[in-house]
Amino acid sequence: MVFFLVSPEQNMEILTCACHCRHEFLSVAYNDRGLVKYFKVDFYGAMDDYSRALEFNPQLTAAYYNRGLIHYRLGKDSNCRTL
């Protein structure tokens, strides 16, 4: 279960600002913003953020997992790969 200390809209604004900070934090910021979009059922926006997170850190396994969740929710299971 996820708990927000601020509203999802405020969290989105905070995470958008965070996306302009230092390079090593960008992957986490984009992944977190993708989570907010995912919970708002903006799957395509979330997918864009997860993909952007992976551009900054290809080793961020959470972003791969989160993209897989979206493929599953959209019924595109064939796009998921097994490891």
C-alpha positions, 0 to 999 in steps of 0.5 A: 500500500502506498501512502502520500504525505501530500495530495497526488497533484502536489506530489506530481508537482514536487516530482516534476521539479525533482526531474530538473535536479542532479543526474543521479537522482533523475532515474528515481524521480522519473520512476516515482513520477511514473508511479503517481501517473500509474495510480492516476490511471495515466498508463501511457504517461507513466510508461514514458516516465519509466522509460525516461528513468531507464535512460538515466539508469538502465539498471533500475529494475523497479522501472522495468517491473513497473513497465511490465505492470502497465503491459499486463494491465493493458493486456499486452503480456506478449511485450513482457520478457522473462529473465 
